[in-house]
């Protein structure tokens, strides 16, 4: 990877440009395509003092005079001397006054500080997989493998790159799952809305059927009323006529029976007997032809069972399944 400044020709991912001090890095844009990004927005001449990073972590204000490229850290004179004394190996340092531009200082959001002792992390205990400050290192002094983090390892860059790639992959999976979850939520809302529509359709069909049946029943009731009313009207007309005939012959029968001669009694008995027989036949005919209706409502057995059943008529079935199974079903 080359420095983005045209006049510089330095290559190397995760390194500083020796000519201009620009950090070179590889980043991923939103389309997932690798691209080169300069961690400085522009190459500018430094016109302000740079603070010593170790002193800043100790809440002290000292101006940095040197930059250690291997450790990517600004140091003042005192910290620079201590750095060379206590940390063995080659120190690739640059005087800030000789640098054309200041390199980028990476803020790791206090990830390089011990949460327990609020000190700079300097060691890593392999036995306990724990990052240690100087105080922690004293506690872990008897451990077999305690690594000095001020001695850079090439594998650290590869490990961090692997972690970074894994973070990108995980982020893609999270975005994919978020979109899939959103789609599942939308599908669920649609399915629930369809159930409501289906229930309303069934309700409408049941009400329509009941309304039609009620209308048919009312027609039958009106027909029965009309038919029985006609019978009652006919009986009302015929009964007075028979009663009138009966009232006409009853006094004659009574008078002849009390004061008539034997001959009159025989004659009247014969005539009245004939009329009586005719009246009785007509009355029996009316009575036999007339039937008194007994009415009641007969409802459909399934409808009665449905009404009297204590169980819910409509139930919501909910079946849970894993996201992977739901995804496979959606694809198929």
Secondary structure as GFF3:
##gff-version 3
##sequence-region A 1 332
A	DSSP	beta_strand	24	28	.	.	.	ID=ss1
A	DSSP	beta_strand	34	38	.	.	.	ID=ss2
A	DSSP	alpha_helix	53	57	.	.	.	ID=ss3
A	DSSP	beta_strand	66	68	.	.	.	ID=ss4
A	DSSP	beta_strand	73	75	.	.	.	ID=ss5
A	DSSP	alpha_helix	77	86	.	.	.	ID=ss6
A	DSSP	beta_strand	93	95	.	.	.	ID=ss7
A	DSSP	three_ten_helix	96	98	.	.	.	ID=ss8
A	DSSP	beta_strand	123	125	.	.	.	ID=ss9
A	DSSP	beta_strand	130	132	.	.	.	ID=ss10
A	DSSP	alpha_helix	134	139	.	.	.	ID=ss11
A	DSSP	beta_strand	146	148	.	.	.	ID=ss12
A	DSSP	alpha_helix	154	259	.	.	.	ID=ss13
A	DSSP	alpha_helix	262	289	.	.	.	ID=ss14
A	DSSP	alpha_helix	301	308	.	.	.	ID=ss15
A	DSSP	alpha_helix	323	331	.	.	.	ID=ss16
###
